[in-house]
Amino acid sequence: MLLVGHHGSKISTSEKLLEVVGPKEAIISVGKNSFGHPTKEVLDRLEKYGVVVRMTDKEGSIKYSIKI
């Protein structure tokens, strides 16, 4: 699981990060904004690496729990 940086701005979540971390899912905390977040560049980058994207503007609160 990856929490995408800065609401999915174009300089967040580099290809190098995706290569090293290899997330299967990513959460983008975002709402209606005038900045264009999340950007197409970040969404395309996540898609390129096969990452399932979840966004709070579409799903509301997203909760994960891990059992150890």
C-alpha positions in Angstrom: 0.0 0.0 0.0 1.3 3.4 -0.9 0.0 6.8 0.2 0.6 9.0 -2.8 2.4 12.2 -1.9 1.0 15.7 -2.1 -2.5 14.7 -3.3 -1.0 13.3 -6.6 0.9 16.4 -7.7 3.1 16.0 -10.8 6.3 15.9 -8.8 5.1 13.2 -6.4 5.4 9.4 -6.6 8.3 9.0 -9.0 9.0 6.0 -11.2 12.0 5.2 -9.1 9.8 5.1 -6.0 7.3 2.8 -7.7 10.2 0.5 -8.9 11.6 0.2 -5.4 8.4 0.0 -3.4 6.3 -2.0 -5.9 2.9 -1.2 -4.4 -0.1 -3.1 -5.5 -2.5 -0.4 -4.3 -2.2 3.4 -3.8 -4.4 5.9 -2.0 -4.7 9.5 -3.1 -6.1 11.8 -0.5 -7.8 14.4 -2.7 -10.9 16.5 -3.0 -12.2 19.1 -5.3 -9.4 21.5 -6.0 -8.1 24.1 -8.5 -4.6 22.6 -8.8 -5.6 19.6 -11.0 -4.7 17.0 -8.4 -4.2 14.2 -8.9 -2.4 14.9 -12.2 -2.6 12.8 -15.3 1.2 12.2 -15.1 0.8 10.5 -11.7 -2.3 8.6 -12.6 -0.5 7.4 -15.8 2.6 6.5 -13.9 0.6 4.4 -11.4 -1.2 2.7 -14.2 2.1 1.9 -16.0 3.2 0.0 -12.9 -0.2 -1.8 -12.5 -1.1 -0.1 -9.3 -4.8 -0.1 -8.3 -5.7 3.5 -7.4 -8.1 4.5 -4.7 -9.1 8.1 -4.1 -10.9 9.7 -1.2 -12.9 12.1 -3.4 -14.6 9.0 -4.9 -14.7 6.6 -1.9 -14.6 8.9 1.1 -12.6 7.6 4.0 -10.4 4.6 3.2 -9.4 2.3 6.1 -6.9 -0.5 6.0 -6.0 -2.9 8.8 -3.2 -5.3 9.0 -3.3 -8.5 11.0 0.1 -9.6 12.4 
